[in-house]
Each structure stands twice: as structure tokens, then as C-alpha cells.
């Protein structure tokens, strides 16, 4: 800072800004190259011209980065950051003093007054990387980048995003990075007349994250996804499916890609399968950890401990069926039984369990694999999903010949399962003889522990929920207002609820006789079966979730 700083005229600045845009640089990087200045000198030069405070690294280190105000995706894409100082004042850190778009976006997102300051791009990158990962974690990312190179996975780190020259590649990488940090299960890239809309599915619900203007940006982003998944970028008229891997913090993450043509171009859905995160989540997982307690917990454990027969778990896609089976198997996996699973895909490695992945391209279907499993002397078998008549028939026969079979099927409730099997051609007598019980499961978002507070639902909501004021005197209604911990949703995490049908002799006789479904339901209620709605209302009563959430997931009545 001892040498005099160069004088910049308005024309020179305008020319340098134009050159920076053409070279995909920041104006600060362009000025630094043009005049051969060091980072701090460049920073103070532009700060003086734009009449903004300059924050060097020492000043940045005293700030607290706030990604809850401006998420990583947008921060990386816009080269800006929101932080607070020791007096809790809000600052927008910019690397381009004339970045009016980021100022306007921050004003819209924050909704409160803030100050702006200028910082060098390299210092901003270092601050974000250190805040996000910590020094040791960043070393792990560096190691992970080498692993990624060897295994064909694309490395994701803040450094790789910030240093990439292509705005589209940076957009795709930062979207993947932020989705993984947020714990999203799916990323939706939707093309509309205005450009590209980015949404995440978190805790089973889609959330709007960002919008990138311009149909050209949308087209290039989808093409980038196609390149990563090794799909045909020239084909835009038919759906395409593929997959790729990314590496983050030294671990590999599988991403399944579905490309679908639309009116305005193409949409992409990226399904994230983070096996290591799932392994960490499931390690030591029990049915209690999923949220089961009391009578439902005892009933599922009873079904999982039977010496033979069939335990069916049903529900829509994403309702946690496989996770429940993993938890049940983990609790009974004591090493004294041969346990074999066949899954599509194998989502989590269970210790001491032989797990077989379905490979339909090679001819290994559920039915064929299940036949082979029976010759491998198993005691307990898990079939990831019953999709066809052959698999259903073999699973039932396996349960009738002394094996305990865990499996899933898609159905709305425990009573629809009966019809599904009969329609698949399974003999009703064999089915009910093999069946021990059915668990129909849903996942409900639970209130954020940081921002949940007492809340009185409106009379309209009570009526819509099938409740009256006189029936809710013992309810503890709570609702989250939205905070950084829950990304503004008011919910954090999910919990399983279920209706459980234990097969009794009375129910078996009614099913074989093809009695009306109403008569079967009456017998089930007498046997202690409670509906999904009753289980969901119990969570509302204790303040764990909201009426809006259970209305979204379960039927009223």
C-alpha cells in the first residue's frame, strides 16, 4: 500500500468492466491483471472509486458468515456473501462494487437494512471455504478430489466452484453442492418461459431455491447435466435416464438423472443417493429412532421376530418403507441366522447380511434372484419390492416354507395390499396363510425445535381437519415460524407413523371368503388396528407436527 495507486478514469473503468465480462472475470481480477497490483492494493483502489469500505482478510475473519440469509448456491453464483459483525450488523460482501443485481437480490431476500463492503475474490473464497468446511475438512476435500479423479466422480468443493470460468458449470456445481449441504433428496431443474427454476425436495417437500433468467441458461444447464450423465445432448424429444457420481468431502455420492422434454425445453430431476450419509444415519438405527413407540413399536418388533411368514411394509415412494425394514432387520441381526436381501438398488450395507443388487439388463430380476436365494439356505429374506406376479408368488411360497420374508409393495393402506396380491394372481388362502402382518407407513415433517411455538389453528383449519373445538382441549398445538436452522420451512426432520394390521384367524377367514372391505375393516379395528390418521393426530396432540402437515400426508376421516 506504500506505492501510489493508479488513477482510473470513468472510461478506463468502463473498458475494464467490459473486458472482465468478456473473459468471465470479476472487475477486480481484471484491474489486478491490468496494473500488476497485489490483492489488497486492488481492493483499496476499487473501494476508493466506489466509495465503499474495503474488508481485507483480517476484517473478514472477525465476521460471522450467515448462510441462512443467503444460501450457498446463490452466494457462489453471485460472488457475494452475507455476514454479521460483532455488533450484529448485517453486511453484504461484494467483489464487484457495481454489482447492482446482487444488491437488489439481497434486498429482496433479506428484507431488512444492510451495509455493503468490498472484498477481494480470493479472500471471499477463502472465507467461505473455511466457514463451510473447516481447515481439516478442506484437506479432506483435497484428498477426495484425488479419489474422485481416480473413480470418475466429479469433485465438488468451494474452490472448484469459485475457480470455474463457466457460469453454467458453476451454476450446476453450486446447485449440487448446496443440495448436498441442505440434505435434499432430489433436485428439480425446471425450464419455463423466463429461464431455469431450481427446486430441492427436503423432507419430502419441494422448495423453490433460485431462478436463473434466460432460456439459453436453462438449455445449457440441462446440457451440462446430460454431459455429466453421458446422455445424448442432441436428443431433446424423448425422455432420457442416466447417472453420474460426484465427490464431496472425500466421499462419493451417486446422482440419478431423469431428463424429460417439456413445452419450453427440457426439465431435469436429479435423485441424490448419498450412501455414506445414509450409512451414518442408519448406523445403530432402531425402530424407536424412526419415531415408533408404544403399541406400534411392540407390534412391528413382534412381526420382525416371528420364525417364519411375511411382513409387508406398504406406502408411496419416499415413505421410508425400506428404512423401516433396515431398522427391523438390524434389530434382529444377531449373527445366528442367514439373512439375504435382494434390492434395487442396495442403498445401505448391512453388516453380516448378504445383499444382492437387481440388474435387469443382465437378467437378474427380483423373481430370478429370489429363486436363487432360496437355494442359498437363508433363514430370513428381504425383497426390496414386489412388482409382479412371479415375485409375489415366490415370496409367498418362501414364507410358507419356513422363511421369514420382509418386503414392500406400493399401496395406500393395509387393506389395499390384500387386493393388490389377489389381483396379481396369488391364491388368497396361500397369501393369508403366509402373511403375519402389514405396516402402512408415512413420513410426517416435525416442527423445528429452534422456532416452534404455541399456535392456535383457525376454525377453518379445524373444520378441514375433521376436528371441532370441543375435541381439541387436550391438544398442544405448535408451529414453526421459520428460521435458519430449518431453512425457513418451520419443519426439521421427519418421523414415521403407521397403521398396523396383525393377521388373526377371523381376518384370514374373511379375506379367504372375499368378504366386503367394510367387514374386514371392522374386524381389524376390533383387533386393535388404528388408522394412519389417528397416528398422525397423536403427533399433533403432543405438539410434534401441525394439522397442515398431517392433512398433506393423510386422508381426513
ZARO-569122 format. One line per 8 residues: number of its first residue (from 1); their letters; for each residue y, x, z of C-alpha. Coordinates in Angstrom, 3 decimals, always signed. Each point is the difference from the previous one (the first is absolute). Example, Ala and Ser with C-alpha at 12.3 -4.5 7.8 and 13.67 -1.06 7.14 Angstrom:
// residues 2
1 = AS = -4.500/+12.300/+7.800; +3.440/+1.370/-0.660
// end
This chain:
// residues 557
1 = XXXXXXXX = +0.000/+0.000/+0.000; +2.288/+3.098/+0.042; +0.444/+0.152/-3.811; +2.527/-2.445/-1.437; -1.508/-3.136/-1.468; +0.538/-0.729/-3.693; +2.523/-2.614/-1.012; -1.534/-3.063/-1.678
9 = XXXXXXXX = +2.114/-2.180/-2.226; -0.809/-3.650/-0.600; -1.100/+0.822/-3.554; -2.291/+2.809/+1.186; -1.597/-2.256/+2.590; -0.524/-2.769/-2.553; -1.658/+2.482/-2.368; -2.250/+1.404/+2.737
17 = XXXXXXXX = -1.043/-3.482/+1.079; -0.923/-0.840/-3.597; -2.011/+3.214/-0.334; -1.807/-0.745/+3.276; -1.046/-3.467/-1.219; -1.280/+1.433/-3.263; -2.061/+2.636/+1.858; -1.312/-2.415/+2.697
25 = XXXXXXXX = +1.847/+2.015/+2.644; +2.352/-0.898/+2.807; +3.638/+0.920/-0.583; -0.252/+2.423/+2.931; -2.874/+1.869/-1.626; +1.963/+0.204/-3.251; +3.158/+1.317/+1.702; -2.032/+2.582/+1.925
33 = XXXXXXXX = -1.571/+1.305/-3.225; +3.286/-0.036/-1.926; +1.964/+2.089/+2.517; -2.805/+2.000/+1.639; +0.848/-1.245/+3.473; -2.260/-0.195/+3.004; -1.056/-3.387/+1.406; +2.602/-0.223/+2.774
41 = XXXXXXXX = +2.865/+1.039/-2.283; -0.984/-2.624/-2.566; -0.244/-2.615/+2.710; +3.492/+0.732/+1.383; +1.503/+0.164/-3.483; -1.139/-3.502/-0.944; +0.726/-1.345/+3.480; +3.593/+1.166/-0.323
49 = XXXXXXXX = +0.378/-1.614/-3.438; -1.491/-3.290/+1.156; +1.729/-0.043/+3.407; -3.269/-0.416/+1.910; -1.414/+1.935/+2.974; -2.544/+2.685/-0.864; -3.211/+0.115/+2.056; -1.753/+3.361/-0.062
57 = XXXXXXXX = -3.525/+0.476/+1.372; +1.165/+0.420/+3.584; +1.827/-3.325/-0.097; -2.994/-1.698/-1.647; -2.327/+1.238/+2.730; +2.090/-1.818/+2.583; -0.530/-3.360/-1.755; -2.822/-2.501/+0.426
65 = XXXXXXXX = -1.411/-1.172/-3.321; -0.452/-3.778/-0.190; -2.554/-1.023/-2.637; -0.058/-3.536/+1.418; +3.469/-0.521/-1.500; -0.698/+1.601/-3.383; -3.682/+0.517/-0.804; -1.377/+3.227/-1.385
73 = XXXXXXXX = -0.587/-1.452/-3.466; +3.675/-0.808/-0.533; +1.213/+3.119/+1.819; -2.008/+2.293/-2.262; +0.881/-1.906/-3.163; +3.730/-0.103/+0.749; +0.292/+3.466/+1.633; +1.668/-1.395/+3.102
81 = XXXXXXXX = -0.904/-0.585/+3.615; +1.072/-2.104/+2.970; +0.281/+1.721/+3.391; +1.683/-0.414/+3.378; +2.003/+2.529/+1.961; +0.043/+0.560/+3.773; +2.480/-2.860/+0.402; -2.302/-2.379/-1.925
89 = XXXXXXXX = +2.403/-0.165/-2.952; -1.654/-0.745/-3.347; +0.374/+2.570/-2.797; -0.954/-0.187/-3.676; -0.796/+3.540/-1.164; +0.617/+0.569/-3.708; -0.554/+2.920/-2.337; +2.328/-1.461/-2.640
97 = XXXXXXXX = +3.475/-0.824/+1.338; +0.601/-2.477/-2.831; -3.280/-1.902/+0.433; +1.480/-3.503/+0.146; -3.380/-1.671/-0.701; -1.554/+1.417/+3.167; +3.068/-0.949/+2.026; -0.193/-3.578/-1.250
105 = XXXXXXXX = -3.742/-0.165/+0.642; +0.405/+1.362/+3.529; +2.784/-2.484/+0.718; -2.313/-2.820/-1.123; -3.030/+1.236/+1.961; +1.748/+1.068/+3.210; +2.424/-2.892/+0.307; +2.060/+1.951/+2.583
113 = XXXXXXXX = +2.776/+2.609/-0.318; -1.078/+3.592/-0.659; +1.566/+3.362/-0.756; -0.852/+2.226/-2.952; -0.504/+3.752/-0.003; -0.964/+2.554/-2.604; -2.959/+2.344/+0.333; -1.839/+2.414/-2.270
121 = XXXXXXXX = -3.149/-1.337/-1.783; -2.154/+2.821/+1.383; +1.178/-0.683/+3.546; -0.621/-3.727/-0.407; -3.524/+0.684/-1.298; -0.724/+2.306/+2.922; +1.277/-2.553/+2.508; -2.101/-2.822/-1.427
129 = XXXXXXXX = -3.123/+2.131/-0.226; +0.365/+1.252/+3.558; +0.716/-3.457/+1.378; -2.853/-1.636/-1.886; -2.799/+2.424/+0.524; +0.942/+2.668/+2.537; -0.362/+3.687/-0.769; -3.761/+0.121/+0.574
137 = XXXXXXXX = -0.655/-3.116/-2.040; +1.989/+1.411/-2.893; -2.212/+3.080/+0.105; -2.918/-2.424/-0.225; +1.557/-1.581/-3.065; +0.277/+3.416/-1.548; -3.678/+0.559/+0.657; -0.754/-3.448/-1.278
145 = XXXXXXXX = +1.806/+0.800/-3.249; -2.509/+2.747/-0.687; -2.877/-2.353/+0.771; +1.596/-2.591/-2.231; +0.258/+2.473/-2.845; -3.671/+0.846/+0.285; -1.181/-3.616/+0.204; +2.283/-1.490/-2.640
153 = XXXXXXXX = +2.073/-2.024/+2.475; +3.764/-0.117/-0.405; +1.775/+1.484/+3.026; +2.540/-2.162/+1.807; +2.541/+1.686/+2.222; +3.712/-0.268/+0.460; +0.467/+3.352/-1.716; -1.929/-1.105/-3.118
161 = XXXXXXXX = +2.070/-3.186/-0.206; +3.408/+1.556/+0.610; -0.586/+2.855/-2.446; -1.320/-2.099/-2.895; +2.451/-0.135/-2.889; -1.223/-3.287/-1.483; +1.524/-3.112/+1.622; -3.025/-2.111/-0.983
169 = XXXXXXXX = -2.543/+2.436/+1.447; +2.146/+0.221/+3.126; +0.072/-3.812/+0.234; -3.798/-0.295/-0.288; -0.690/+2.844/+2.439; +2.510/-1.205/+2.592; -1.408/-3.535/-0.264; -3.514/+1.285/+0.675
177 = XXXXXXXX = +1.239/+2.212/+2.833; +1.955/-2.757/+1.717; -2.862/-2.494/-0.411; -2.417/+2.382/+1.688; +2.466/+0.623/+2.829; +0.485/-3.748/+0.444; -3.754/-0.698/+0.107; +0.074/-2.227/-3.091
185 = XXXXXXXX = -3.318/-1.137/-1.462; +1.415/-0.758/-3.470; +3.025/+0.893/-2.119; +1.237/-2.564/-2.526; +2.183/+1.224/-2.889; +1.335/-3.122/-1.709; +1.964/-0.008/-3.256; +2.678/-2.675/-0.302
193 = XXXXXXXX = +3.012/-0.466/-2.332; +2.140/+2.226/+2.242; -2.402/+2.913/+0.399; -2.691/+1.024/+2.497; -0.591/-1.648/+3.370; -2.019/+1.911/+2.610; -1.918/-1.902/+2.686; -2.416/+1.129/+2.720
201 = XXXXXXXX = -2.761/-2.034/+1.594; +0.174/+0.810/+3.718; -2.177/-1.869/+2.496; -1.098/-2.320/-2.820; +3.516/-1.100/-1.028; +2.091/+1.128/-2.980; +3.414/+1.463/+0.817; +2.771/+0.743/-2.495
209 = XXXXXXXX = +0.854/+3.690/+0.279; +2.245/+1.006/-2.887; +1.174/-0.783/-3.512; +0.557/+2.545/-2.764; +2.274/-1.440/-2.707; -0.890/+0.235/-3.689; -3.050/-1.046/-2.017; -0.296/+3.576/-1.260
217 = XXXXXXXX = -0.445/+1.241/+3.584; -2.700/-2.636/+0.575; -1.823/+0.995/-3.180; +0.156/+3.706/+0.835; -1.182/-0.557/+3.586; -3.044/-1.986/-1.151; -0.716/+2.627/-2.659; +0.115/+2.674/+2.702
225 = XXXXXXXX = -2.553/-1.966/+2.037; -2.193/-0.267/-3.113; +0.161/+3.756/-0.547; -1.035/+0.622/+3.618; -2.917/-2.451/-0.351; -0.988/+1.387/-3.430; +0.583/-3.337/-1.740; +1.171/-0.714/-3.565
233 = XXXXXXXX = +3.815/+0.082/+0.077; +0.189/-1.415/-3.549; -1.972/-3.146/+0.893; +2.287/-2.643/+1.501; -1.705/-3.255/-1.010; -3.136/-0.045/+2.153; -0.686/+0.669/+3.699; -1.133/+3.486/+1.007
241 = XXXXXXXX = -1.623/+1.333/+3.161; -0.180/+3.547/+1.252; +0.413/+2.228/+3.015; +1.517/+3.286/+1.109; +0.322/+2.085/+3.151; +2.995/+1.314/+1.876; +0.142/+2.502/+2.826; +2.292/-0.421/+2.990
249 = XXXXXXXX = +0.055/+2.022/+3.202; -3.163/+1.800/-1.059; -2.094/-3.128/-0.563; -1.017/-1.772/-3.194; +0.771/-3.646/-0.643; -1.665/-2.085/-2.713; +2.212/-2.349/-2.003; -1.487/-2.752/-2.162
257 = XXXXXXXX = +2.196/-1.133/-2.862; +0.150/-3.387/-1.731; +2.347/-0.356/-2.986; +0.764/-3.524/-1.227; +2.122/-0.992/-3.040; +2.832/-2.419/+0.757; +2.791/-1.789/-1.834; +2.469/+2.824/+0.626
265 = XXXXXXXX = -2.340/+2.982/-0.344; -2.749/+1.058/+2.413; -0.596/-0.317/+3.732; -1.992/+2.486/+2.083; -1.792/-0.504/+3.302; -1.108/+3.110/+1.881; -2.660/-0.542/+2.673; +0.159/+2.757/+2.623
273 = XXXXXXXX = -3.240/+1.110/+1.609; +0.841/+2.597/+2.623; -3.480/+0.911/+1.197; +1.183/+2.435/+2.669; +2.462/-2.482/+1.484; -2.743/-2.634/-0.030; -2.386/+2.438/+1.650; +2.539/+0.724/+2.718
281 = XXXXXXXX = +0.613/-3.715/+0.440; -3.708/-0.817/+0.192; -1.081/+2.957/+2.102; -1.155/-1.498/+3.250; +0.873/-3.462/-1.305; -1.547/-2.911/+1.838; +0.119/-3.735/-0.492; +2.391/-0.123/+2.940
289 = XXXXXXXX = +2.290/+2.369/-1.883; +0.208/-2.538/-2.825; +1.304/-2.601/+2.441; -3.202/-1.841/+0.910; -0.452/-1.029/+3.611; -1.793/-2.535/+2.139; -2.485/-2.381/-1.624; +0.622/+1.120/-3.653
297 = XXXXXXXX = -0.619/+3.631/+0.980; -3.211/-0.882/+1.853; -1.264/-2.069/-2.939; +0.597/+2.682/-2.626; -1.654/+2.623/+2.204; -2.968/-2.314/+0.497; -0.359/-0.447/-3.774; +0.284/+3.763/-0.594
305 = XXXXXXXX = -2.669/+0.758/+2.612; -2.712/-2.297/-1.432; -3.213/+1.782/-1.062; -0.086/-1.701/-3.424; +1.747/-2.693/-2.034; +3.369/-0.153/-1.730; +3.588/+0.270/+1.234; +2.484/-1.247/-2.600
313 = XXXXXXXX = +3.723/+0.756/+0.185; +2.175/-2.037/-2.348; +3.636/-0.241/-0.940; +2.398/+0.799/-2.858; +0.692/+3.482/-1.348; +1.838/+2.112/+2.572; -1.091/-2.020/+3.030; -1.741/+2.952/+1.671
321 = XXXXXXXX = -3.607/-1.063/-0.619; -1.315/+3.516/-0.631; +1.934/+1.432/+2.946; -1.611/-2.556/+2.307; -3.451/+0.962/-1.272; +0.823/+3.704/+0.466; +1.028/-0.698/+3.592; -3.142/-2.041/+0.681
329 = XXXXXXXX = -2.266/+2.670/-1.505; +1.814/+2.787/+1.873; -0.663/-1.777/+3.298; -3.757/-0.267/-0.645; -0.412/+3.399/-1.682; -1.875/+1.855/+2.749; -2.176/+2.138/-2.271; -3.215/-1.912/+0.639
337 = XXXXXXXX = +0.152/-2.096/-3.188; +0.171/+0.868/-3.675; +3.252/-1.559/-1.266; +0.755/-0.068/-3.740; +3.035/-1.478/-1.738; +0.792/-0.715/-3.644; +3.715/-0.448/-0.674; +2.593/-0.146/-2.766
345 = XXXXXXXX = +1.610/+2.332/+0.881; -1.082/+1.852/+3.138; +3.298/-0.221/+1.872; -0.925/+1.902/+3.151; -2.802/+2.388/+0.887; -2.016/-1.296/+2.939; -1.713/+2.864/+1.888; -3.772/-0.178/-0.080
353 = XXXXXXXX = -0.011/-2.739/-2.652; -1.288/+0.349/-3.580; +2.731/-1.457/-2.233; -0.517/-0.688/-3.702; +2.916/-0.652/-2.397; -0.491/-2.600/-2.734; +0.277/+1.454/-3.513; -0.320/-2.813/-2.510
361 = XXXXXXXX = +0.742/+2.311/-2.959; -3.149/+1.941/+0.897; -1.979/-3.152/+0.680; +0.122/+0.154/+3.812; +0.926/-3.568/+0.917; -0.198/-1.673/+3.403; -3.304/-1.659/-0.962; -1.639/+3.146/-1.374
369 = XXXXXXXX = +1.241/+2.116/+2.889; -1.217/-2.537/+2.540; -3.487/+0.025/-1.503; -0.095/+3.787/+0.316; +1.307/-0.120/+3.567; -2.927/-2.173/+1.060; -2.391/+2.796/-1.065; +1.926/+2.464/+2.196
377 = XXXXXXXX = -1.296/-1.425/+3.305; +3.267/-1.412/+1.398; +0.422/-1.925/+3.245; +3.498/-1.272/-0.676; +1.703/-0.484/-3.369; +3.597/-0.649/-0.936; +0.736/-1.494/-3.419; +3.709/+0.380/-0.775
385 = XXXXXXXX = +0.256/-3.312/-1.845; -2.327/-2.672/-1.371; +1.274/-0.734/-3.499; -2.952/-1.454/-1.880; -3.260/-1.876/+0.328; -2.243/+3.097/-0.139; +1.818/+1.710/+2.867; -0.015/-3.218/+2.047
393 = XXXXXXXX = -3.734/-0.510/-0.508; -0.901/+3.591/+0.944; +2.305/-0.029/+3.046; -1.619/-3.205/+1.285; -3.502/+1.375/-0.578; +0.970/+3.214/+1.806; +1.139/-2.005/+3.021; -3.237/-2.007/-0.065
401 = XXXXXXXX = -2.162/+3.130/-0.038; +1.209/+1.542/+3.247; +3.294/+1.655/-0.939; +3.427/-0.704/+1.477; +2.360/-0.527/-2.938; +3.789/+0.254/+0.291; +1.898/-1.296/-3.021; +3.149/-1.692/-1.252
409 = XXXXXXXX = +0.717/-2.820/-2.427; +3.227/-1.584/-1.190; +0.496/-3.490/+1.427; +2.752/-1.866/+1.831; -1.941/-0.952/+3.148; -3.448/+0.110/+1.573; -1.056/-3.286/-1.614; +0.935/+1.033/-3.554
417 = XXXXXXXX = -2.432/+2.926/+0.303; -2.935/-2.379/+0.147; +0.966/-1.577/-3.303; +0.585/+3.418/-1.603; -3.559/+1.147/+0.689; -1.578/-3.265/-1.070; +1.992/+0.074/-3.254; -1.260/+3.554/-0.582
425 = XXXXXXXX = -3.520/-1.428/-0.083; -1.140/+1.113/+3.446; -2.573/-2.337/+1.551; +1.752/-1.806/+2.915; -3.010/+0.342/+2.308; -0.245/+3.774/-0.616; +3.764/+0.378/+0.434; +0.245/-1.755/+3.370
433 = XXXXXXXX = -3.169/+1.715/+1.209; +1.551/+3.390/-0.738; +3.523/-0.797/+1.200; +0.954/+0.777/+3.593; +3.690/-0.793/-0.257; +3.179/-0.017/-2.040; +3.393/+1.479/+0.890; +3.008/-1.286/-1.983
441 = XXXXXXXX = +2.857/+2.436/+0.599; +3.726/+0.327/-0.650; +2.567/+2.647/+0.903; +3.237/-1.158/+1.634; +3.107/+2.148/+0.338; +1.001/+0.455/+3.622; +3.520/+0.147/+1.391; +1.747/+3.366/+0.072
449 = XXXXXXXX = -0.115/+1.317/+3.587; +3.440/+1.581/-0.398; +2.056/-3.025/-1.082; -2.043/-3.108/+0.931; +1.848/-2.384/+2.314; -0.391/-3.603/+1.230; +0.712/-2.445/-2.799; +0.015/-3.795/-0.135
457 = XXXXXXXX = -1.451/-1.387/-3.256; +1.828/-2.869/-1.669; -1.260/-3.581/+0.120; -0.644/+0.189/-3.763; -2.190/+3.093/+0.422; -1.957/-1.625/+2.828; -0.619/-3.064/-2.161; -1.004/+2.142/-2.974
465 = XXXXXXXX = -2.414/+1.840/+2.294; -1.612/-3.231/+1.217; +1.425/+0.344/+3.507; +2.190/-2.155/+2.196; +2.290/+1.096/+2.808; -2.246/-1.503/+2.687; -2.908/+2.200/-1.208; +1.903/+3.272/+0.194
473 = XXXXXXXX = +1.147/+0.116/+3.628; -2.399/+2.876/+0.720; +0.871/+1.980/-3.169; +1.854/+3.302/+0.268; +1.819/+0.019/-3.340; +1.249/+3.437/-1.061; +1.343/+1.405/-3.243; +1.163/+3.404/-1.242
481 = XXXXXXXX = +3.570/+0.318/-1.263; -0.734/+3.040/-2.169; +0.642/+3.674/+0.794; -0.689/+3.465/-1.303; -3.421/+0.066/+1.677; -1.214/-2.988/-2.059; +2.157/+0.701/-3.098; +1.979/-3.168/+0.660
489 = XXXXXXXX = -2.967/-2.391/-0.265; -0.329/-0.972/+3.676; -3.738/+0.745/-0.155; -1.938/+3.189/+0.656; -3.750/+0.197/-0.596; -2.615/-2.707/-0.386; -2.684/-1.612/+2.120; -3.225/-1.759/-0.973
497 = XXXXXXXX = -0.734/-3.640/+0.754; -3.215/-1.770/-0.918; -2.085/-3.130/+0.107; -3.624/+0.773/+0.815; -2.993/-2.138/-0.843; -3.244/+0.753/+1.832; -2.994/-1.564/-1.743; -1.877/-2.419/+2.286
505 = XXXXXXXX = -3.136/-1.996/-0.779; +2.149/-3.136/-0.387; +2.259/+1.703/-2.548; -2.966/+1.410/-1.917; -1.567/-3.468/-0.275; +3.284/-1.530/-1.204; +0.529/+2.719/-2.637; -3.557/-0.247/-1.340
513 = XXXXXXXX = +0.363/-3.806/-0.135; +3.301/+0.479/-1.901; +1.874/-2.107/+2.522; +3.685/-0.801/-0.644; +2.345/+2.844/+0.909; +1.734/-2.196/+2.585; -3.259/-0.424/+1.877; -0.630/+3.757/-0.081
521 = XXXXXXXX = +3.508/+0.658/+1.347; -0.538/-2.431/+2.880; -3.213/+1.774/+0.958; +1.766/+3.382/-0.220; +2.784/-1.166/+2.323; -2.584/-1.216/+2.491; -1.504/+3.490/-0.178; +3.327/+1.572/+0.962
529 = XXXXXXXX = +1.497/+0.902/-3.397; +3.797/+0.195/+0.056; +2.039/-0.088/-3.209; +2.158/+2.805/-1.373; +3.041/-2.109/+0.760; -0.930/-0.281/+3.671; -0.507/+3.763/+0.215; +3.376/+0.596/-1.678
537 = XXXXXXXX = +1.818/-2.442/+2.303; -1.407/+1.877/+2.984; +1.903/+3.104/-1.177; +3.204/-2.026/-0.330; -0.501/-1.400/+3.501; -0.074/+3.507/+1.476; +3.050/+1.165/-1.980; -1.932/+2.396/-2.227
545 = XXXXXXXX = +0.999/-1.608/-3.301; +2.079/-2.842/-1.419; -0.554/-3.483/-1.384; +1.379/+1.168/-3.368; -2.683/+2.688/-0.172; -2.945/-2.253/+0.844; +1.286/-2.642/-2.443; -0.005/+2.702/-2.680
553 = XXXXX = -3.600/+0.978/+0.674; -1.840/-3.101/+1.299; -0.109/-3.674/-0.895; +1.681/-2.562/+2.248; -2.491/-2.470/+1.478
// end
